[in-house]
Amino acid sequence: MTQRTSTPASAGTALHEPGAEFHPDRRFWAVYASLLVVMFLSAMDQTIVGTALPTIVGDLGGAAHMAWILTAYTLAITVAMPVYGKLGDLVGRKNLFLVAIALFLIGSALCGTADSMTQLIIYRFIQGLGGGGLMISSQAITGDLIPPRVRGTYMAPMGAMFGIASILGPIIGGWLTDSVSWRWTFWINLPLGVLAFIAIFLVLRLPSSRLTSPIDWWGLGLMNAGAIAIVLMATWGGNQYAWISPVIIGLGVVGLVCWGLFGFVETRAADPILPWSILTSRTFIVSTLVGMLAMGGMIGVLSYLPTYLQMVYGYSATTSGLLLVPITIGMLISSILSGVLVSRTDRYKIYPVAGPLVAAGAAFWLSRLSTTSPVWQISAATFLMGAGIGLFFQLLVTVVQNALPAKHLGTATSGNNFFREVGVSLGASLIGAAFSSGLTSNLTDRIGELARSADPAVLGTLAQFKDADTSSLTPALVNQLPTALHDAVASSYADALLPIFGWMIPLFVATSVIALFLPEVPLSQKTAMEQIAEAENEAESEVNEPTPREPDRAEEPTEQEPDMETAEQESAADAER
């Protein structure tokens, strides 16, 4: 067990009378702003490098290892999540959060100084080790400071911040690469990160503990080994290796075996990295499945919409990114709305049920588009998808935190995010593989048809691409093609991507059906710190309570009236259980 040392309460913790209305003060807002900043930086660094990759490869070389610049960061985040979650519950979150910020900043600074691709990949891994802590600690600290009843209102901007950062990342990365240097795509983290570090160090006050229990190294190792295998399978499948290749199949088998052993180990560990009570909780299982399916579908779709906008409509990379801003606006509006409504009504189950259905409607709209559809329809459909996802995305974290014991807040949060990150990787990779396969097939068929054309201009252009791979097609090059060839390429992209949007419809509907099994547990009006303190006080009272004296028979009443207050409390406790 761990020994918890109390820290004097301050305004920075936003402690309040249990059951009273939550009133944040200026110190709380300073902490909350810092949480938003670090969440933004962590999410942005998953996408900001994408537009800078060609320049980075041109400067450092090592094109064969280019994908590892993105994969190293994703893997590090996935590996770090359960560590920060569990240790945060055991020893306190403030110092771990500061360590995560420091690692992220050190990694960012080093990335900007890299002289080779190998160095950059190593530095990106260090950066990701900090980035995973930023995500988990931000959400867990929010749980420490804010009661579940109103937590949705404050979690909503954090979810929107994730979406904003993911979309702005490529735009900012492209601008910095073109105007200054690709190295500033990493150095941009430093000023905001340093300010957040100082604010957290000075203002945040959280209880700390001394670690005295053994760490579940076997559970941690198997959990991360399984995740690494699955993420690599998703990353390499359909790219470096065919999906049916021994490497990909082997990675899938290794991942499943590791996770199977992980479940077995957790039933026997003294202090498991992810307790069996969490893994078997219906709330945790349903919330995690809903998050994995919904985010996997959304990220998979959004990953390839910019390519579609560039190839079919001829927009620049920056413009195509800006056209996806509506999805962030939709997420922000709907997440704040659902958070406020949950705070007022104490009812949340309707949102994970209704939200995926709204997203399914958006997917249907996208699937009905054509190469001649006005671009505003794409932005409107993505707005609708963002609104659907935003209705429940951040609520899932609050629901998990509320349903499980407060002492496991960080562990439950990291577990939920851990499996959702795996779902996002799988969704993006599977949709990417389907898109690439369809595109290659469509281009082959349509260019083959044009080869039989009698137009000399078309035949002359086709001759330039006779031995070319589809990867040689760029938006600028496509825009310069003769009309017939341009239309063939645009139609190939449309026919490859738009049907995938149709596949998302049953996925989102299935997500809604799964959400029907989500229990609706009353939201507590106490913060996690208050719940932990209350549980510790009750345990201490039970230990110190003297054994009642056996009454003399002469003193025993012949008939005892029931204690109505005690009976009511016991009935309420039984009902809650």
N, C-alpha and C positions, 0 to 999 in steps of 0.2 A: 504493500500500500504506500501511498504518498502522504506526506505530512504537509498540510496546508497552513501557511502563515498568513494571517490576515493583514491586509493593507488598509490604512485609514481611508474611510470613504471621503470622496471629494466630489465636487461638481462634475469633474471629468468623467466619472462613472455613471452619471445620470441616475443615481439611486433615488428611489422614491418610496413612499409608503406603499406596501403591498396592497394591490387592489385599487389604489388611487389612480387618477388620471396622470398620464405620462407627460411631463413638462421638461423638455430638454433646455439646457442653459448654454451659455457661450462656449464653455469648455467642451461640452458635448459636440457642438457644431464644428469646433476646430478638429476634433478627432474624426468626426464623420466626413468632413471635407477631405481629410488625409486618406481615409479609407477609399473614397471615390477616386482620388488621384492615383493611388497605387493599383486599384482595380483597372483603371483606364490604361495605365502603362503596361501592366501584365498582358491584358488582352490585345493591345495595339501591337505588341512585339510578336504576336503570332501571325500578323499579316503585313506589317510595315516593310519587311524584307523582300516580299514577293516582287514588287516593281523594281527593286534595286538589284535583283539577282543577275541579270545580264551584265550590268556594269561591274559588279563584284567579280564575276567570273572572268571578265575581260581584264581586270586589274590583278587578280590573284592567280588566275589559272585554275586548273582542277575542275573542269566542267563535269567530269564523270562523278564527282562527289557533291555536286550542287544541291541535290535533294536533301543531303544531310544537314544543310544549314537550317532547314525548316524542321526536319525530323529530330535533330538533336534537342531542340528547344521543347518540342512536344513530348518526347520521351522523358526529359528531365522533369517537366511539370507533372507528368503522370507518376513518376517514381517518387517525387517529393510529397505529393498530396497526403497520402496516409501517414507519413512521418510527422508532418506538421500537425495534422489533426489529432493523432494520439498523444504526442508529446505536449501539445497545447493543453489537453485535458489533464495531463499528469503534473506538469510543472508550471503551468500558467502561460498565457499567450503573449504578453507584452514583449518579453525578451526575445522569444522566438520570432515574433513579427519584426523586430528590429534586425535580427540576424537575416531574415528573408530579404528585407529591404537592402541591407548592406551587400548580400550576395548578388542581388539583382543589379545594383549599381556598379559593383566591381566587375561583374560579367559584362555589363554594357560598356564600361570604360575600356576594358580589354578588347572587346570586339572591334571597337573603333581604331585600335592600334595594330590589328592583325596584319601580318606580312605574308601569310600563306593560308590556303584553304584549310589545312589541318589545324592551324592555330584558331581560325575562326570557328570551326566546328567545336573544338574544346571549350572555347570561351562562351559559345552559345549554350552549351550544356550547363556551364556554371550559372549563366544568366537564368536558364530555365529552373535550376534548383531553387533560386530565389523567387522566380515567378510563380511556382506552384504554391509557395508559402504565402505570397501576396493574396492569391485568390481565396485560399482556405481561411487564412487568419482574418481577412476582412469580413467574411461572412460570419465566422465564429464570434468575433469581437462584437459584431452587431447583435448577435444573440445574447452575449454577456450583458450588453448595455440596455437593450430594448425588450419589453415584454412581447410575447408572441401576438397578443391581441392587436397591437399596433405596429408590429414589426414589418408587415407587408408594405405599409406606406413608405418605410425607409429602405426596404430591400428593392423596391421598384426602380428607383434611380440607379442603383447598383447594377441591376440587370440591363437597364437601358444604356448605362455607361459601357458595359461589355459590348453591346451591339454597335454603339457609336464608334468605339475604338476599333472594332473589327472592320468597319466600313471606311473610317478615316485613315486607317493604317496604310493601305495602298496609295491613297491620295497624297498623304504627307510624305511617304517614302519616295514616291515619284518626284514630288516637288523638291525635296532635299537633294536627291540624287542629281537632278538636272541643274539646280541652282547653286549648290554648295559642293557636297561630296557624299557618297554613299555612307561614309563613316559617321555622318551626322544622324543617320537613321538609328544609330545606337547612342550617340552622345546626347541626343535630345532628351533622353531619360534622366540625365544627371541633375539639372536644376530643379525640376519638379520632385524628383525622388529625394533629393537632399532636404528640401523644405518639408516633405512629408515625414522623413526620418526625425527631423528636429521637433516637429509638432507632436508626434507620437511619444518621443522621449520625454518631452516637457509636460505634456498635458494628460496623457492616458494613465489612469490608475486602475490596475487590476490585481487581484490576489495572486500570489506566487506560491509555489510548492517546492518541496525537495524530493527528488526522485529517489525512491528506495526500493521499488519493485523492479524485477528483471524485465528487459525489453523482449518482446516476442520476435526474435530475429528470424526464426523459421517461417512464421506467418508472414512477416514483412517481405522476406526474400521470395517466397512462393507467389505472393500476391503481385509483386512487381515483375517477377519473371514471366508470369502469365500475361500481364499487361504489355510488357515489352514485345513478347512474341506476337500478340494480337495486333498491336500497333504496326510492327514491322510487316506482318502479313498484309495488313490493309494498305500500307504505304508502298510496298514493293509489288503487290498483286496487280497484274495488268500493265505494269511499267517495266521494271527490271526483269521480272519473271512472269510467265504465264500463270493464270490462276490454278491450272491443273498441274503445275510443275511440282516436283518433289520438295523443293525448298518451301513453297507456299503452303502445301499440304502439311509438311512437317512442322512449320511454325504454328499452324492452326491446331494440330494435335498436341504440340508442346504446351501451348497456351491453355487448352482445355484440361490437360492432365495436371498442370501446375495449379490451376484454380480448383480442381477437384481435391487435390492434396491439401490445398490451403483450407478448404472447408473442413477437412478431417482434422488438421492440425489445430484449428481454432476451437474445436470442441474439447481439446486437452491442454491448451495453453493456460498457464497460471493467470496471466493478464494479456489476453489476446489483442492483437493490433486492431482487429475488427470483431468485437464480441459476437458470439453466436446469437445472443438475444437481439442484436441489431440486424444480422443477416436474415433472421427468420421473422422479423417484424413485418406485418402486412403493410403498414404504412410505408416503411422503408422500401420494400420490394416494389409496391405499386408506383410510388413516387419516382423511384429510380428507373423503372421500365418506361414510364411516361416521359421522363426527361430524356432518356437515351433515344427513343423513337422520334420524338418531336424535334429535338435538336439535330439528330442525325439527318433527318429529312430536310430541315430548313438549311443547315449548313451545306449539305450536298447540292441543293438547288442554287443557293446563292454563290457557291464557288464557281459556277460555270455560267451564270447569267452575264457577268462582265464580258466574257469571251463571246457570247452570243451577240451582245450589243455592239461589240467592236466589229465582228465579222459580218453580221447581217445588216447593221445600220451604218457602219463605218465610223462610229464614234471613237474618240481617243480614249486611252486608258483612264485619264482623269475624269472625263465626262461620263464614261460608263460607271465609274465609282460614284459620282455625284447622283446619277439616276437611281441608285439604290438607297440613297439617304431616306426616302419615304418609309422603308421598312423600320428604320430606327425611330422615326417619328411615331409610327404605329405602335411599336413596342413601348415607347415612353408613355404615350397617352393611355393605352390600355392597362399597362402595369400599374400606373399611379391610380387609375380608376378602380381596378380590382382591389388594390391595397387599401384604399379608402373605404370601399364598400365592405370588405372583410372586417376592418376595424370597427365599423358601425354595426354590422349584423352578426358577427362571430360565425359566419357561414362561409365556407370556402370550396366545398366539393363541386359546386356548379361550374366553377371556372376551368378546372382541368378537364371537365367533360365537354363544355361548350367551346373552349378555345381551339382544340384540335379540329372541330367541325368547321370553325371559321377558316382555319388554315387549309382544310380540305377544299373549301369553296374557292380560296385563292389559287390553289393548285389546279383546280378545274378550269378557272379563268385562264391561267397561263398555258394550259394544255390546248386551249382553243385558239391561241394566237397563230398568226401566220407572218410571213415576211413582209406583208403589206399592212400589218396592223400598226396603228399610231403608237408611238413610243409611250405616250401618257398611259396607255392601258397597262404596260409592263410596270410602270411605277405605281399605278393604282393597285394592281394585283399584289405587288410586293408590300405595299402599305397594309393591305388587308391581311396578308400572311403575318406581318409583324404584329398587327393588332391581335390576331388569334394567339400567337405564341406568347405575347406579352401578358395576356390575361392570366396565365398560370405559371409561367416560367420561373419567376422568382418566388412565387408562393410555395412551390414545391420544397424549397429549402426551409422555409418557415414551418411548413407542415411536418417535415421530418424532425426538425429541432424541437417542436412542441410535443410530439408524440413519444419521444424517447427521454430517458432521464437526463437532467441537465448536466450531470457529471460526464456524459458521453457526447456533449454537444459538438465538440470539435471532431471527434471520431465519426459521428454520424454525418456531419457536413462533408468531411473529406471523402467518406465512402460514397456518398451520393454524387459528388463531383467527379470522383475517380471513375466510376462506371459510366457516367455521362460523357467524359472525355474519350473513353474507349468507343462509345457509340458514335460520337462526332467523327472520329477517325475512320470508323468503318463506313459510316454513311457517305462521307466525302469520297472515299476511295472506291466504293462499290458503284456509286453514281458516275464517278469519273471513268471507271473502267467501261461501264455500259455506254457512256457518251462517246468515248474514244473508239470503241468497237463499231458503234453505229455510224460514226462519222467516216471512218475509214471505208466501210462498206458502201455508204452512200456516195462518197467521192469517186470510188472506183467505178460504180455503176453509171453515174452521170457523166463523168469524163469519158468513159467508154462510149456512151451514146453520142457525145459531141465529136468524138474522133471520126464518126461517120458523117459529119457535117460537110457541106460543100462550100462553106464560107472560108476563104483563104485566111482572113484575119484570125478566126477562131483556130484553124489548124496550125497557123504559125505560132500562136500563143501556146497551144497545147504541146508543141514540140519542145518548148522551154521547160515544161514540167513532166516530160516523158519519164525521166528517171528520178524525179524528185519525190521526196517523202512529204506527207501531209503536214509535217511539222515545219516545213519551209514556208508555209503560207502565213503571212502577216497581214494585219488590217490594212496597212499602207499598200501592200502588194495587191491584195484583193480589190481595193478601190480602183486600181489602175487597170484591171482586167477588162477585156471586151465584155459587152453586156451579156452575151450568151453564157460565157464562162463565169462571170460574176454571179449571175443568177443561179447557175449550177452549184457554185460553192455556197452561196447563201442558203439555198434550199437544202443542201446537204447538212449544214449546221442546224437549221430549223427542224428538219426531220429526225435528226439525231437527238436533240435536246428536248423538244416539246413533248414527245411521248413519255419521257421520263417524268415530267410534271404530272402526267396522268397516273403514273405508278404511285405517286405520293398520295393520291386520294385514298386508296384503301389503307395505306400506312397511317394517315392521320385519323381515319375512321376507327381503325383498330386501337389507336392510342386513346381515343375517346371512350371506347368500350372498356378498355383496361382501367381507365380512371373511375368507372362506375364502382369498382371494388375498393376504392379508397375510403377508409373509415373517416368519419367526420368527428374528430375529438375536439371538445371545447378548448378554445385558445386561452392559455394562462395569461393573467395580468401581472405576473411576476417575472422579473428578469432572471436569466440563468444564474447569476451570482446570488440573487435572493433565494432561489430554489435550492441551490447547493448549501447555502448557509442554514436554511431552514431544515434541510435533511440532516446536516451535521449536528444541529442543536437537538433535534429529536433523538438522534442516535446517542448523543451524550446524555440526554435526560434518561433514556432507557437504561443506560449503563449505571448511572448514579442513583437511580431511583431505589430506595430501600425496600427490602422484602417486607410485605405487609405482615403484621403480627396476627397470629391465630387468635381470634376473639374467644373470650370465655363464653361457655354455653349460656351462662346467665345473662350475658350482654347481648346474645344473638336475638334479634327480633324474630318473632314468630312469623311475621309476614312483612316483606319488604316491598315498598312502593318502587316501581321502576323509575330510574333516572331518565326523564324524557329527553333532556338535552344530549345525554350520552347516546341514547338510542337513535336520535336524529342524526348525530355525527357519524355513528357507525353505519347507518343506512345510506348516508350520502357517500361515504367512503366506498361501500360495497358497490353502489351505483356507478361511481367513477371508474372502479376497477373493471 
